[in-house]
């Protein structure tokens, strides 16, 4: 589970930076589908909740990404695909 949390944290840190440069470069579709699930994942990781809640947030990200995964930049896509 430590590796899953590290991968999820890397994804959140990549997309949800303080300057929003990465996020702003994403297509509108990707932003609309993934912003809320990624924010939920970020909150779960920051609050250090139990593993089940982190997995639930990861599943929300993966589910929301299905229709837009091809539009994601390669690094973002690889991180999403590597999550359980």
Backbone as a chain_set.jsonl record, in Angstrom:
{"seq": "XXXXXXXXXXXXXXXXXXXXXXXXXXXXXXXXXXXXXXXXXXXXXXXXXXXXXXXXXXXXXXXXXXXXXXXXXXXXXXXXXXXX", "coords": {"N": [[0.824, -1.201, 0.0], [2.073, 1.15, 0.53], [3.516, 1.765, -1.788], [1.414, 2.252, -3.54], [0.262, 4.52, -2.389], [2.441, 6.269, -2.742], [2.573, 6.439, -5.566], [0.044, 7.533, -6.087], [0.334, 9.964, -4.743], [2.357, 11.118, -6.273], [1.001, 11.483, -8.686], [-1.028, 13.312, -7.879], [0.609, 15.438, -7.023], [1.801, 16.102, -9.445], [-0.328, 17.067, -11.043], [-1.975, 18.804, -9.481], [-0.632, 21.312, -8.756], [0.625, 24.27, -7.091], [0.821, 26.407, -8.851], [-0.811, 25.847, -10.988], [-0.087, 25.431, -13.651], [0.335, 22.963, -14.998], [-2.207, 21.807, -14.777], [-3.785, 23.726, -16.125], [-2.879, 23.316, -18.69], [-4.063, 21.011, -19.502], [-6.685, 19.427, -21.422], [-10.044, 20.718, -21.681], [-11.938, 18.711, -21.307], [-10.5, 16.715, -19.894], [-9.884, 18.138, -17.581], [-12.496, 18.636, -16.569], [-13.407, 16.057, -16.064], [-11.536, 14.947, -14.291], [-10.693, 16.688, -12.254], [-12.221, 16.944, -9.803], [-12.22, 14.197, -8.77], [-9.401, 13.923, -8.452], [-8.906, 15.912, -6.573], [-10.312, 14.839, -4.428], [-8.756, 12.558, -3.984], [-6.345, 13.76, -3.299], [-7.079, 15.001, -0.894], [-7.69, 12.734, 0.645], [-5.171, 11.549, 0.809], [-3.714, 13.588, 2.103], [-5.064, 13.755, 4.538], [-4.408, 11.396, 5.645], [-6.041, 9.104, 5.776], [-7.638, 5.877, 6.268], [-6.607, 2.931, 4.401], [-8.693, 1.924, 2.789], [-10.291, 4.129, 2.1], [-8.515, 5.639, 0.609], [-8.107, 3.902, -1.543], [-10.718, 3.918, -2.549], [-10.891, 6.572, -3.444], [-8.908, 6.472, -5.395], [-10.081, 4.68, -7.171], [-12.205, 6.251, -8.015], [-10.807, 8.196, -9.462], [-9.667, 6.574, -11.482], [-11.987, 5.557, -12.707], [-13.228, 7.911, -13.602], [-11.371, 8.723, -15.423], [-11.548, 7.118, -17.633], [-12.855, 7.829, -20.098], [-11.264, 9.886, -20.989], [-8.612, 9.296, -20.892], [-6.841, 8.922, -23.022], [-6.384, 11.524, -23.784], [-4.786, 12.542, -21.855], [-1.575, 13.733, -20.756], [1.479, 11.852, -21.367], [2.972, 11.116, -18.956], [1.114, 11.547, -16.903], [-0.93, 9.813, -17.74], [0.42, 7.339, -17.533], [0.829, 7.198, -14.761], [-1.822, 7.096, -13.813], [-2.653, 4.713, -15.009], [-1.031, 2.926, -13.655], [-2.048, 2.753, -11.153], [-3.944, 0.788, -8.781]], "CA": [[0.0, 0.0, 0.0], [2.973, 2.315, 0.508], [3.812, 2.081, -3.192], [0.185, 2.824, -4.11], [0.178, 5.895, -1.879], [3.482, 7.067, -3.395], [2.144, 6.685, -6.943], [-1.083, 8.469, -6.02], [0.882, 11.269, -4.36], [3.072, 11.641, -7.438], [-0.034, 11.95, -9.617], [-1.632, 14.525, -7.32], [1.616, 16.499, -7.057], [2.008, 16.472, -10.843], [-1.459, 17.795, -11.619], [-2.526, 19.839, -8.603], [0.436, 22.166, -8.241], [0.174, 25.593, -6.647], [0.779, 27.395, -9.929], [-1.853, 25.414, -11.934], [0.4, 25.405, -15.027], [0.065, 21.645, -15.563], [-3.66, 21.666, -14.856], [-4.289, 24.608, -17.175], [-2.475, 22.796, -19.993], [-4.911, 19.864, -19.829], [-7.89, 19.775, -22.173], [-11.217, 20.985, -20.845], [-12.559, 17.425, -20.966], [-9.709, 16.084, -18.835], [-10.092, 18.931, -16.366], [-13.843, 18.454, -16.031], [-13.578, 14.676, -15.601], [-10.582, 14.494, -13.291], [-10.351, 17.643, -11.201], [-12.865, 16.585, -8.537], [-11.653, 12.971, -8.211], [-8.029, 14.152, -8.005], [-8.987, 16.679, -5.327], [-10.711, 13.865, -3.397], [-7.583, 11.737, -3.71], [-5.407, 14.617, -2.582], [-7.568, 15.156, 0.469], [-7.532, 11.445, 1.331], [-3.75, 11.373, 1.097], [-3.309, 14.593, 3.086], [-5.682, 13.457, 5.831], [-3.875, 10.109, 6.086], [-7.165, 8.23, 6.103], [-7.295, 4.464, 6.116], [-6.344, 2.48, 3.035], [-9.931, 1.723, 2.025], [-10.731, 5.419, 1.554], [-7.565, 6.005, -0.447], [-8.446, 3.054, -2.691], [-11.978, 4.423, -3.105], [-10.571, 7.79, -4.197], [-8.177, 6.028, -6.585], [-11.065, 4.099, -8.099], [-12.941, 7.376, -8.606], [-9.918, 8.77, -10.478], [-9.576, 5.64, -12.614], [-13.286, 5.509, -13.373], [-13.442, 9.191, -14.286], [-10.378, 8.912, -16.488], [-11.735, 6.164, -18.736], [-13.205, 8.47, -21.36], [-10.324, 10.95, -21.361], [-7.237, 8.863, -20.642], [-6.037, 9.144, -24.229], [-6.091, 12.952, -23.872], [-3.862, 12.893, -20.777], [-0.15, 13.661, -21.106], [2.02, 10.513, -21.117], [3.334, 10.85, -17.555], [-0.137, 11.466, -16.156], [-1.583, 8.573, -18.162], [1.169, 6.226, -16.959], [0.549, 7.148, -13.316], [-3.197, 6.63, -13.636], [-2.706, 3.295, -15.383], [-0.295, 2.1, -12.695], [-2.817, 2.644, -9.901], [-4.79, -0.435, -8.771]], "C": [[0.867, 1.263, 0.0], [3.287, 2.745, -0.916], [2.601, 2.716, -3.874], [0.042, 4.271, -3.658], [1.232, 6.794, -2.537], [3.093, 7.412, -4.826], [1.007, 7.7, -6.979], [-0.596, 9.871, -5.665], [1.626, 11.913, -5.518], [2.089, 12.196, -8.462], [-0.647, 13.266, -9.141], [-0.647, 15.691, -7.399], [1.882, 16.992, -8.476], [0.919, 17.414, -11.334], [-1.893, 18.986, -10.77], [-1.42, 20.659, -7.946], [-0.126, 23.528, -7.869], [0.041, 26.593, -7.784], [-0.216, 27.033, -11.043], [-1.388, 25.337, -13.387], [0.065, 24.073, -15.68], [-1.432, 21.463, -15.784], [-4.232, 22.508, -15.991], [-3.936, 24.109, -18.576], [-3.315, 21.583, -20.418], [-6.137, 20.318, -20.607], [-9.041, 20.018, -21.202], [-11.898, 19.69, -20.403], [-11.823, 16.735, -19.82], [-9.918, 16.836, -17.525], [-11.457, 18.646, -15.749], [-14.055, 17.048, -15.477], [-12.713, 14.346, -14.386], [-10.303, 15.447, -12.135], [-10.949, 17.248, -9.85], [-12.321, 15.271, -7.972], [-10.207, 13.139, -7.724], [-7.995, 14.969, -6.712], [-9.397, 15.766, -4.171], [-9.523, 12.991, -3.005], [-6.551, 12.531, -2.918], [-5.813, 14.764, -1.117], [-7.399, 13.868, 1.267], [-6.071, 11.214, 1.707], [-3.27, 12.343, 2.169], [-3.836, 14.281, 4.48], [-5.204, 12.133, 6.414], [-4.983, 9.167, 6.576], [-6.767, 6.781, 5.866], [-7.231, 4.073, 4.642], [-7.607, 2.348, 2.187], [-10.417, 3.029, 1.401], [-9.792, 5.908, 0.452], [-7.866, 5.198, -1.706], [-9.742, 3.524, -3.342], [-11.732, 5.683, -3.94], [-9.804, 7.445, -5.476], [-9.147, 5.457, -7.617], [-11.901, 5.194, -8.762], [-12.108, 8.03, -9.708], [-9.876, 7.868, -11.705], [-10.877, 5.582, -13.401], [-13.528, 6.777, -14.188], [-12.504, 9.382, -15.466], [-10.655, 8.067, -17.727], [-12.013, 6.834, -20.069], [-12.206, 9.495, -21.847], [-8.861, 10.547, -21.228], [-6.326, 9.121, -21.84], [-5.641, 10.61, -24.395], [-5.096, 13.406, -22.811], [-2.421, 12.855, -21.285], [0.42, 12.299, -20.697], [2.341, 10.2, -19.656], [2.088, 10.697, -16.689], [-0.862, 10.159, -16.465], [-0.901, 7.359, -17.527], [0.9, 6.085, -15.459], [-0.857, 6.624, -13.049], [-3.286, 5.136, -13.931], [-2.002, 2.397, -14.373], [-1.009, 1.979, -11.344], [-3.695, 1.407, -9.95], [-6.239, -0.142, -9.093]], "O": [[0.44, 2.316, -0.474], [3.322, 3.937, -1.22], [2.754, 3.62, -4.695], [-0.268, 5.148, -4.465], [0.949, 7.949, -2.853], [3.263, 8.553, -5.256], [1.008, 8.616, -7.801], [-1.07, 10.855, -6.232], [1.534, 13.124, -5.72], [2.321, 13.259, -9.037], [-0.768, 14.217, -9.913], [-1.017, 16.797, -7.792], [2.158, 18.174, -8.681], [1.203, 18.432, -11.964], [-2.149, 20.065, -11.303], [-1.299, 20.688, -6.721], [-1.226, 23.891, -8.286], [-0.758, 27.526, -7.7], [-0.439, 27.836, -11.948], [-2.222, 25.191, -14.281], [-0.439, 24.049, -16.803], [-1.865, 21.021, -16.848], [-5.085, 22.032, -16.741], [-4.62, 24.443, -19.544], [-3.273, 21.18, -21.581], [-6.579, 21.459, -20.47], [-9.008, 19.579, -20.052], [-12.375, 19.581, -19.274], [-12.449, 16.231, -18.887], [-10.108, 16.219, -16.477], [-11.561, 18.438, -14.54], [-14.806, 16.869, -14.518], [-13.117, 13.549, -13.54], [-9.726, 15.034, -11.129], [-10.233, 17.225, -8.848], [-11.985, 15.225, -6.788], [-9.828, 12.565, -6.703], [-7.144, 14.737, -5.854], [-8.886, 15.904, -3.06], [-9.313, 12.718, -1.823], [-5.955, 12.016, -1.971], [-4.978, 14.661, -0.218], [-7.009, 13.906, 2.434], [-5.776, 10.735, 2.802], [-2.501, 11.96, 3.05], [-3.153, 14.508, 5.479], [-5.553, 11.785, 7.542], [-4.877, 8.535, 7.626], [-5.696, 6.497, 5.331], [-7.728, 4.78, 3.766], [-7.581, 2.632, 0.989], [-10.909, 3.021, 0.273], [-10.233, 6.519, -0.522], [-7.88, 5.745, -2.809], [-9.848, 3.527, -4.569], [-12.303, 5.837, -5.019], [-10.028, 8.058, -6.52], [-9.025, 5.738, -8.81], [-12.262, 5.079, -9.933], [-12.637, 8.38, -10.763], [-10.031, 8.337, -12.833], [-10.86, 5.56, -14.631], [-13.98, 6.712, -15.331], [-12.814, 10.121, -16.401], [-10.043, 8.291, -18.771], [-11.446, 6.429, -21.084], [-12.28, 9.935, -22.995], [-7.968, 11.371, -21.43], [-5.166, 9.498, -21.672], [-4.662, 10.907, -25.079], [-4.613, 14.537, -22.863], [-2.084, 12.041, -22.145], [-0.1, 11.662, -19.781], [2.007, 9.118, -19.173], [2.024, 9.81, -15.838], [-1.35, 9.483, -15.56], [-1.576, 6.453, -17.037], [0.761, 4.972, -14.953], [-1.056, 5.798, -12.157], [-3.921, 4.386, -13.189], [-2.347, 1.222, -14.251], [-0.605, 1.185, -10.495], [-4.147, 1.008, -11.023], [-7.062, -1.056, -9.123]]}, "num_chains": 1, "name": "protein.A"}
